[in-house]
Amino acid sequence: MDDVRTMNDPAHAALPTRRRDAVRHLLHTHRFRESFRLGTPPPVRNSALAGLQAALATALCVPLFLCSPWAHLVGFASLGALVALFGRFAPRRSRTGIVLQCAFWQTFAVFAMSATAWLGWPPAAQLVLLAASCGFYLLICFRHRFGAPGPLIFIFAVGAAMTDTLDLAQVVERTLATAIAALAAWLICVASEALRRPPTPDLPFPQDPERSLGELGFMAARAAIAALVVVFASHALGLAHPAWAAMGAVAVMQGSHLHISMHRALQRMAGTMAGASLAWLLLAQQPSVWPILAMLALLQILTEIVIGLNYGLGQVLVTPMALLMTHLAAPAADASLAPERVADTLLGALIGIVIAVALSTLEDRRQLAHHHRSRLSG
C-alpha cells in the first residue's frame, strides 16, 4: 500500500527507470536477501486440506489404474488428481465450480497435445503449441480466479502429453484417464467442502488483484513469448522436457512486480536444485510404486503447508513430487531426471527474468525503482 501511495509523490517522477537501471536494481544484494526471507503464510487449514484432497484422489485413482488393463495410463490419472489443488481460497459456493472448471481444462490440456501426435504434427509445431498454452492458461487462471497453483499445473499436463506418435484410441484413453481422476478429485472436494475454513474479518482470504482484460492479455502474451524462446532453447540444447523450462519461465513471469519476478526466479532455482538432490536420492533407490504413492501423498500435503512461507521452500518439495510423477508415468525414467530438471529450470528462470525486464512497462520499472529506494532508505 505504501508503494502505491508513493507513486503520486513528485519525487517518484525522478526515479531511474531505464531497463539498465532495472537490471542494476534486480541484481542488488537486497533482492537476494529478500528472496530467502520467510513470509507470513495465509491460514494453513485450507491449503493443507487442498493438499490432502489431491493426495486422496491420487491414492484412490492410481491404484485402480495400476490394477486394471490400463496401468500405462497411471501418469495421466495422477495429473487429473491435481485439480483438487485449485480454489482453496474461493468463496464456499464457488470452490467446487472452480475445481470442476479446472477438471475440464486439465483434461483439455492432455487431449489437445495428445491430438497433435495423432495428427502427425512435427516437434516444432508442438513446441509452439506448448508456448501458446503457457499464455493461454495464464490468462484463463487469472481471468477466472482459479488461485494457486495457477497455470503451472496445466502446463505440466501439456508437457506430459507431448509425444511423437499416437493413434486415436490412445488419445481417447489418455483423455478419459485424466477426466476420470479429475472428476474423482472434484467429488472428493464436494464431499469435504464443509471442512474448509470460511474467511473472517480477522483472517480474510488472500485475493489476486483486480486486472483488466487488456492487462491480462499483455501478461499472457509476455509469458507466451518467454515460453516460446525457452522451449526452443531447451530443445536446441537437447533437453528432453522443454515443458519444465517453460514452467520455470512462466513461474517468473507471474510475478506481479519486477522485484517479485526476481524473487521467484531465485527461489525457483535454489529450491529446484535442493529438491532435485532429494529426488535423485529417492529415485536412486529404485522404489516400487507403493512407496512412490506414499511419498507423493506426503509431499503433496507438505508442499501446500510450506509454500506460503517461501516459494523456494515449496520448490524443494514440488521438484521431487514432479519427478516421482514423471517416473510413475514412465518407469524407465530414473535418477538422471534430476539434473535435467535443474538444467531446464535454470534455463527457464534466467530467460524468464531477462524477458520480464525486456518487455517491462515504464510503470513496472518505476515501481521497481521505488521499491529499491525504499529498501535502501529503510
C-alpha positions, 0 to 999 in steps of 0.5 A: 500500500505504501508503494502505491501511495508513493507513486503520486509523490513528485519525487517518484517522477525522478526515479531511474527507470531505464531497463539498465537501471532495472537490471542494476536494481534486480541484481542488488544484494537486497533482492537476494536477501529478500528472496530467502526471507520467510513470509507470513503464510495465509491460514494453513487449514485450507491449503493443507486440506487442498493438499490432502484432497489431491493426495486422496484422489491420487491414492484412490485413482492410481491404484485402480489404474495400476490394477486394471488393463490400463496401468500405462495410463497411471501418469495421466490419472495422477495429473487429473488428481491435481485439480483438487489443488485449485480454489482453496481460497474461493468463496464456499459456493464457488470452490467446487465450480472452480475445481470442476472448471479446472477438471475440464481444462486439465483434461483439455490440456492432455487431449489437445497435445495428445491430438497433435501426435495423432495428427502427425504434427512435427516437434516444432509445431508442438513446441509452439503449441506448448508456448501458446498454452503457457499464455493461454492458461495464464490468462484463463487462471487469472481471468477466472480466479482459479488461485494457486497453483495457477497455470503451472499445473496445466502446463505440466499436463501439456508437457506430459502429453507431448509425444511423437506418435499416437493413434486415436484410441490412445488419445481417447484413453489418455483423455478419459484417464485424466477426466476420470481422476479429475472428476474423482478429485472434484467429488472428493472436494464436494464431499469435504467442502464443509471442512474448509475454513470460511474467511473472517474479518480477522483472517480474510482470504488472500485475493489476486488483484483486480486486472483488466482484460487488456492487462491480462492479455499483455501478461499472457502474451509476455509469458507466451513469448518467454515460453516460446524462446525457452522451449526452443532453447531447451530443445536446441540444447537437447533437453528432453522436457522443454515443458519444465523450462517453460514452467520455470519461465512462466513461474517468473513471469507471474510475478506481479512486480519486477522485484517479485519476478526476481524473487521467484526466479531465485527461489525457483532455482535454489529450491529446484536444485535442493529438491532435485538432490532429494529426488535423485536420492529417492529415485536412486533407490529404485522404489516400487510404486507403493512407496512412490504413492506414499511419498507423493501423498506426503509431499503433496500435503507438505508442499501446500503447508510450506509454500506460503512461507517461501516459494523456494521452500515449496520448490524443494518439495514440488521438484521431487513430487514432479519427478516421482510423477514423471517416473510413475508415468514412465518407469524407465525414467530414473535418477538422471531426471534430476539434473535435467530438471535443474538444467531446464529450470535454470534455463527457464528462470534466467530467460524468464527474468531477462524477458520480464525486464525486456518487455517491462512497462515504464510503470513496472520499472518505476515501481521497481525503482521505488521499491529499491529506494525504499529498501535502501532508505529503510 
